[in-house]
Amino acid sequence: MRILLTGATGFIGRHIGRALLESGHEVVGCSRNRHAAFRDYPGLGWMHADFASDRTVEPWRARLTGFDAVVNAAGILREKADRSFAAVHFEGPRALFEACAERGLRRVIHVSALGCERNPRPYAETKARLDRHLATLDLDWTVLRPSLVYGEDSPSSKLFRFLARLPVIPVVADGGQWLQPIHVEDLARIVIRLLEDGAAHGEVLELGGPSRVTYRDFLAELRASLHESGSRFLRVPLAVARLGAQASDLVGIGPVGMDTLSMLVDGNVTTANRARALLGRDPMSVREFATSKSSRRGLVFLYDGSCGICATESARLRRWNRRRDTLSFIDISAESFDPMPYGKPLDELMGRVHAIRPDGAVLVGMDAIRAAYAEVGLGWLLAPTGWPGMRPLFDAGYLWFARNRYSISKAVCRSGNRCGI
């Protein structure tokens, strides 16, 4: 099956795309930056498209040629100057779905959000409006409304793990908000089942994990999985949390805005969970995710062991990684190393350091190094290297080092001594 996937570079879209590929389907993703998408996710085909600007039927008509199905996983949690909820959640995908109806591309699966029809905030309201419009079109549509979707590489999971590591964990009110988190891999398997079995046409499916859990207990489970002792909580009054979310929206930064906070406060559970029936098994539980080996080993770091400085820095990362166990290391200079699984020739992998995220995304150069430091809890050390004004300088400096690393290592490293920069 040949599938057009929107939102393909986002958290949910990346996992759906990878699962579809592993199931033998051909996937073409949509991206605002086609070149970067090809670089980071070489397994997918890519076309340039953008819901923020492609809000009429015309640009979508020609793009749909040769496809058997469309999966829409596009979404944003905060508006920006060039991306509004109305455009990304309603106007853009509405145009796509109407083009599907015109072209006779009948199979459409749309990832929405649980509880969107009850929440008046712009994030949820635009999701619900699109769900209603899709139901009016002559298509074999299915709307998926998952609860909180989580996974090792999700923005929300990174935030939750950060909070869980704090000596005192802040929670809104008493932290008793009810959630029913569903793992992103389970959501991806459900999409595949619907596509391959042709099931649930014209249905809105609510999806969640196997059981409800409070926000407080969710963080406690994560804290235990990170080998942190005890769980102490700081109650943040709802009024204070709202002020913080409003300030975050005002400046356009920060993990929690008013739309995100409202979804948390409202709770995110379902009494009509279809996940088990579609998976043929119980969905992954929060405890299974928190204690699984895969949830702790998130990043594969590829380094050149024949470079003295590179090997020494990798050894430091190994030591820092012992407690969290979130990194794995591969020496690409070893005779046994096979570059084929990584989709790049050896000389390209040797040119710059690479890291592979759990979703298959490839990070290169300083992006790989920053990600490795973040995995061991030292991301703040290299955070300035990614700031807009500083990033080009550090990227250029790293490229110079990468090209000259052997001569630099020879000058710096001494026989019997440790290398250093």
Summary of the structure (lengths in Angstrom):
residues: 421
radius of gyration: 22.6
end to end distance: 51.0
largest distance: 73.7
contacts: 1359
relative contact order: 0.10
helix: 47%
strand: 17%
